[in-house]
Amino acid sequence: MTQLRIAEAAGFLGVSGDTLRRWVGAGALTSGIDSAGRMVIDGRELAQFAKAQAGGSEQPEASSSARNRFVGLVTSVTADTVMAQVEMQCGPFRVVSLMSSEAVRELGLEPGSIATAVIKSTNVIIESRP
């Protein structure tokens, strides 16, 4: 499973690393230690936390150009045999994309994985990240 360092996890939530560490200290999130001795957060747990934090909150309006790329955390994947809905939390923004279930499988998208939403006009393309 994906493990995220504190700074990276905090960036996906749009908060500082200190805020994320306080949440870990308060028991809102659990952390582990990676092979290099650094504090990490499980991607799946962070996805669930991000989804709960974003629930019901209004997203700020932002002006943007045609080719935007938002790196974020996959928070939900709902798939049937043909189509899938992928939800991501990219900082303070929730991004939803509809794509084929085959594409979801090929990209390995699941809650907790990191991906990039590429937005051009009305299309959203999700790219997986190694």
Backbone as JSON, one array per atom type, in Angstrom:
{
  "sequence": "MTQLRIAEAAGFLGVSGDTLRRWVGAGALTSGIDSAGRMVIDGRELAQFAKAQAGGSEQPEASSSARNRFVGLVTSVTADTVMAQVEMQCGPFRVVSLMSSEAVRELGLEPGSIATAVIKSTNVIIESRP",
  "N": [[0.84, -1.19, 0.0], [0.35, 2.3, -0.52], [2.51, 4.54, 1.09], [2.81, 7.64, 2.6], [4.97, 10.37, 3.08], [5.07, 12.82, 5.7], [5.09, 15.58, 4.83], [4.24, 15.35, 2.16], [1.71, 14.12, 2.46], [0.42, 16.11, 3.96], [0.37, 18.15, 2.06], [-1.5, 17.14, 0.21], [-3.79, 17.41, 1.69], [-3.92, 20.09, 2.0], [-2.82, 21.39, 4.21], [-0.42, 22.3, 6.79], [2.65, 20.54, 7.56], [3.03, 20.49, 10.32], [0.4, 20.73, 11.26], [-0.66, 18.29, 10.39], [0.91, 16.53, 11.9], [-0.02, 17.22, 14.45], [-2.64, 16.26, 14.25], [-2.09, 13.54, 14.07], [-0.94, 13.18, 16.6], [-3.18, 13.7, 18.15], [-4.69, 11.54, 17.61], [-6.34, 11.42, 15.41], [-5.37, 10.51, 13.01], [-3.29, 7.7, 12.16], [0.17, 6.91, 12.34], [3.16, 5.58, 10.85], [6.48, 4.19, 10.63], [8.84, 4.5, 8.08], [11.25, 2.6, 6.09], [13.47, 4.22, 6.15], [13.3, 5.46, 8.53], [11.55, 7.56, 8.72], [8.51, 9.36, 9.53], [5.42, 8.16, 8.38], [2.25, 8.11, 6.64], [-0.45, 5.93, 6.06], [-1.71, 5.53, 2.81], [-4.38, 4.75, 2.18], [-5.76, 5.19, 4.6], [-5.35, 7.95, 4.82], [-6.8, 8.79, 2.59], [-9.43, 8.16, 3.36], [-9.66, 9.86, 5.56], [-9.3, 12.37, 4.3], [-11.56, 12.47, 2.69], [-13.59, 12.52, 4.62], [-12.96, 14.93, 5.89], [-13.45, 16.75, 3.83], [-16.11, 16.47, 3.32], [-19.19, 17.93, 2.72], [-18.2, 20.54, 2.8], [-17.86, 23.72, 1.32], [-16.25, 24.3, -1.74], [-13.66, 26.54, -2.6], [-13.92, 29.0, -5.18], [-11.94, 29.06, -8.12], [-9.9, 30.64, -10.5], [-8.72, 29.47, -13.63], [-6.46, 28.19, -16.13], [-6.58, 26.5, -19.35], [-5.11, 24.06, -19.3], [-4.74, 22.33, -16.7], [-3.14, 20.68, -13.98], [-3.62, 18.56, -11.36], [-2.23, 17.14, -8.65], [-3.13, 14.55, -6.55], [-4.92, 12.67, -4.03], [-6.48, 9.6, -4.39], [-9.72, 9.11, -3.35], [-12.02, 7.64, -3.59], [-13.35, 4.95, -5.5], [-15.73, 3.91, -7.67], [-16.95, 1.3, -9.42], [-18.38, -0.46, -12.21], [-19.01, -3.08, -14.55], [-18.36, -1.79, -16.91], [-18.04, 1.11, -16.71], [-16.51, 3.61, -14.53], [-16.35, 5.65, -11.59], [-14.17, 7.99, -10.35], [-12.98, 9.53, -7.51], [-11.11, 12.24, -6.27], [-9.01, 13.92, -3.87], [-7.54, 16.89, -4.06], [-5.55, 18.81, -2.57], [-7.43, 21.47, -1.38], [-9.44, 20.87, -3.14], [-12.0, 18.87, -4.57], [-12.05, 16.41, -6.98], [-13.76, 14.82, -9.57], [-13.97, 12.12, -11.79], [-15.18, 10.42, -14.67], [-14.6, 7.34, -16.14], [-13.5, 4.51, -18.1], [-13.91, 1.24, -16.65], [-11.89, -0.48, -17.24], [-9.72, 1.26, -17.67], [-9.34, 2.19, -15.07], [-8.49, -0.16, -13.81], [-6.11, -0.67, -15.29], [-4.58, 1.58, -14.6], [-4.3, 1.14, -11.96], [-5.82, 2.35, -9.97], [-7.0, 3.1, -6.78], [-8.56, 3.69, -3.56], [-6.44, 5.75, -1.69], [-4.29, 5.7, -3.39], [-1.95, 7.66, -5.3], [-2.51, 10.14, -7.72], [-2.72, 12.05, -10.79], [-4.84, 14.59, -11.79], [-5.67, 15.69, -14.87], [-6.84, 18.46, -16.37], [-8.65, 19.67, -19.0], [-10.56, 21.88, -20.64], [-13.7, 20.51, -20.61], [-12.93, 17.96, -19.97], [-11.54, 15.46, -17.86], [-8.61, 13.88, -17.12], [-7.09, 11.14, -15.65], [-3.96, 10.38, -14.4], [-1.83, 7.8, -13.35], [0.66, 7.62, -10.75], [3.97, 6.57, -10.36]],
  "CA": [[0.0, 0.0, 0.0], [1.06, 3.57, -0.6], [2.83, 5.24, 2.32], [3.15, 9.02, 2.28], [5.68, 11.14, 4.09], [4.22, 13.83, 6.31], [4.98, 16.77, 3.99], [3.44, 15.02, 0.98], [0.34, 13.9, 2.93], [-0.11, 17.42, 4.33], [0.1, 18.88, 0.82], [-2.74, 16.65, -0.37], [-4.9, 17.91, 2.49], [-3.89, 21.55, 2.01], [-2.45, 21.87, 5.54], [1.01, 22.22, 7.04], [3.13, 19.31, 8.18], [2.78, 20.6, 11.76], [-1.02, 20.42, 11.49], [-0.83, 16.85, 10.22], [1.53, 15.89, 13.07], [-0.95, 17.42, 15.57], [-3.75, 15.32, 14.06], [-1.57, 12.22, 14.44], [-0.81, 13.21, 18.06], [-4.52, 13.7, 18.74], [-5.33, 10.27, 17.3], [-7.21, 11.51, 14.23], [-4.68, 9.68, 12.01], [-2.2, 6.92, 12.71], [1.38, 7.0, 11.53], [4.13, 4.5, 10.97], [7.85, 4.59, 10.32], [9.31, 3.8, 6.88], [12.57, 1.94, 6.22], [14.49, 5.25, 6.4], [13.07, 6.03, 9.85], [10.69, 8.76, 8.64], [7.1, 9.16, 9.82], [4.59, 8.03, 7.18], [0.81, 7.88, 6.81], [-0.98, 5.0, 5.08], [-2.49, 6.24, 1.8], [-5.81, 4.44, 2.28], [-6.29, 5.91, 5.76], [-5.37, 9.37, 4.48], [-7.91, 9.0, 1.66], [-10.67, 8.17, 4.14], [-9.63, 11.08, 6.36], [-9.5, 13.51, 3.39], [-12.96, 12.44, 2.27], [-14.38, 12.95, 5.77], [-12.68, 16.35, 6.11], [-14.02, 17.54, 2.74], [-17.55, 16.25, 3.24], [-20.11, 19.03, 3.0], [-17.59, 21.86, 2.78], [-17.88, 24.42, 0.03], [-14.93, 24.46, -2.34], [-13.48, 27.91, -3.08], [-13.83, 29.15, -6.63], [-10.59, 29.38, -8.56], [-9.78, 30.84, -11.93], [-7.68, 28.59, -14.12], [-6.28, 28.12, -17.58], [-7.12, 25.28, -19.95], [-4.37, 22.82, -19.01], [-4.4, 22.26, -15.28], [-2.77, 19.36, -13.47], [-3.77, 18.53, -9.91], [-1.79, 15.9, -8.03], [-3.96, 14.34, -5.37], [-5.12, 11.37, -3.43], [-7.73, 8.95, -4.77], [-10.5, 8.88, -2.13], [-13.11, 6.7, -3.84], [-13.5, 4.39, -6.84], [-16.96, 3.14, -7.82], [-16.85, 0.75, -10.77], [-19.15, -1.62, -12.6], [-18.26, -3.83, -15.56], [-17.96, -0.95, -18.04], [-17.63, 2.47, -16.34], [-16.09, 3.85, -13.14], [-16.27, 7.03, -11.1], [-12.99, 8.14, -9.5], [-12.96, 10.79, -6.77], [-9.79, 12.59, -5.73], [-8.87, 15.12, -3.07], [-6.33, 17.58, -4.52], [-5.52, 19.97, -1.68], [-8.8, 21.77, -0.96], [-10.36, 20.61, -4.23], [-12.49, 17.52, -4.87], [-12.13, 16.22, -8.43], [-14.45, 13.58, -9.92], [-13.82, 11.78, -13.19], [-15.8, 9.19, -15.16], [-13.72, 6.68, -17.11], [-13.81, 3.08, -18.22], [-13.41, 0.38, -15.57], [-10.62, -1.02, -17.74], [-8.69, 2.27, -17.41], [-9.09, 2.18, -13.62], [-7.66, -1.35, -13.52], [-4.78, -0.49, -15.88], [-3.86, 2.6, -13.85], [-4.15, 0.7, -10.57], [-6.42, 3.36, -9.09], [-7.76, 2.62, -5.63], [-8.44, 4.67, -2.48], [-5.11, 5.83, -1.09], [-3.23, 5.85, -4.39], [-1.68, 9.03, -5.73], [-2.74, 10.28, -9.16], [-2.78, 13.43, -11.27], [-6.02, 14.93, -12.59], [-5.32, 16.63, -15.92], [-8.12, 19.05, -16.76], [-8.64, 20.52, -20.18], [-11.94, 22.16, -20.99], [-14.61, 19.74, -19.76], [-12.42, 16.61, -19.8], [-10.6, 15.21, -16.79], [-7.84, 12.67, -17.37], [-6.36, 10.75, -14.45], [-2.71, 9.65, -14.66], [-1.27, 7.22, -12.13], [2.02, 8.02, -10.45], [4.72, 5.41, -9.85]],
  "C": [[0.88, 1.24, 0.0], [1.28, 4.14, 0.8], [3.34, 6.62, 1.94], [3.9, 9.66, 3.43], [4.79, 12.29, 4.53], [4.02, 15.05, 5.4], [4.09, 16.51, 2.78], [1.97, 14.84, 1.37], [-0.32, 15.23, 3.29], [-0.47, 18.23, 3.09], [-1.19, 18.45, 0.17], [-3.96, 17.17, 0.4], [-4.95, 19.44, 2.52], [-3.59, 22.13, 3.38], [-0.94, 21.78, 5.69], [1.38, 20.86, 7.64], [2.9, 19.32, 9.68], [1.33, 20.26, 12.09], [-1.25, 18.92, 11.39], [-0.24, 16.1, 11.42], [0.63, 16.04, 14.31], [-2.13, 16.47, 15.47], [-3.32, 13.9, 14.42], [-1.48, 12.14, 15.96], [-2.14, 13.14, 18.77], [-5.27, 12.4, 18.44], [-6.27, 10.3, 16.12], [-6.67, 10.67, 13.07], [-3.62, 8.86, 12.73], [-1.01, 7.02, 11.78], [2.22, 5.75, 11.75], [5.51, 5.06, 10.67], [8.29, 3.8, 9.09], [10.71, 3.23, 7.11], [13.7, 2.93, 6.47], [14.29, 5.93, 7.75], [12.2, 7.28, 9.84], [9.24, 8.4, 8.95], [6.31, 9.14, 8.51], [3.14, 7.78, 7.57], [0.38, 6.91, 5.71], [-1.9, 5.74, 4.11], [-3.98, 5.99, 1.9], [-6.44, 5.17, 3.46], [-6.38, 7.4, 5.48], [-6.52, 9.69, 3.54], [-9.23, 9.07, 2.41], [-10.77, 9.45, 4.96], [-9.93, 12.3, 5.49], [-10.96, 13.6, 2.97], [-13.86, 12.94, 3.4], [-14.2, 14.44, 6.03], [-13.38, 17.23, 5.07], [-15.53, 17.45, 2.68], [-18.35, 17.47, 3.64], [-19.49, 20.41, 2.96], [-17.66, 22.45, 1.38], [-16.45, 24.56, -0.47], [-14.79, 25.89, -2.85], [-13.4, 27.94, -4.6], [-12.4, 29.54, -6.99], [-10.62, 29.63, -10.06], [-8.62, 29.98, -12.41], [-7.58, 28.66, -15.63], [-6.7, 26.74, -18.07], [-6.41, 24.01, -19.52], [-3.89, 22.8, -17.57], [-4.11, 20.83, -14.88], [-2.82, 19.43, -11.95], [-3.34, 17.17, -9.39], [-2.61, 15.75, -6.75], [-4.05, 12.9, -4.97], [-6.46, 10.82, -3.87], [-8.47, 8.62, -3.48], [-11.6, 7.85, -2.34], [-13.07, 6.23, -5.29], [-14.77, 3.54, -6.83], [-16.99, 2.64, -9.25], [-17.87, -0.36, -10.97], [-18.37, -2.33, -13.7], [-17.74, -2.96, -16.69], [-17.37, 0.4, -17.61], [-17.28, 2.56, -14.86], [-16.12, 5.34, -12.84], [-15.11, 7.08, -10.11], [-13.06, 9.51, -8.85], [-11.58, 10.99, -6.2], [-9.9, 13.82, -4.86], [-7.53, 15.72, -3.44], [-6.22, 18.87, -3.73], [-6.95, 20.24, -1.23], [-9.85, 21.41, -2.0], [-10.73, 19.13, -4.36], [-12.65, 17.44, -6.37], [-12.78, 14.87, -8.67], [-14.31, 13.36, -11.41], [-14.56, 10.48, -13.49], [-14.89, 8.63, -16.23], [-14.12, 5.22, -17.19], [-13.24, 2.32, -17.01], [-12.07, -0.23, -15.96], [-9.48, -0.04, -17.45], [-8.33, 2.31, -15.92], [-8.19, 1.01, -13.26], [-6.24, -1.16, -14.05], [-3.94, 0.53, -15.12], [-3.63, 2.2, -12.39], [-4.74, 1.69, -9.59], [-7.25, 2.69, -8.01], [-7.64, 3.68, -4.54], [-7.06, 4.59, -1.83], [-3.99, 5.95, -2.1], [-3.11, 7.32, -4.81], [-1.85, 9.08, -7.24], [-2.73, 11.77, -9.51], [-4.02, 13.6, -12.11], [-5.57, 15.99, -13.59], [-6.62, 17.16, -16.49], [-7.92, 19.97, -17.94], [-10.08, 20.66, -20.63], [-12.85, 21.36, -20.07], [-14.14, 18.31, -19.54], [-11.44, 16.53, -18.63], [-9.94, 13.88, -17.06], [-7.04, 12.38, -16.12], [-5.13, 9.95, -14.87], [-2.22, 9.07, -13.35], [0.17, 7.66, -11.99], [2.76, 6.83, -9.9], [5.05, 5.53, -8.38]]
}
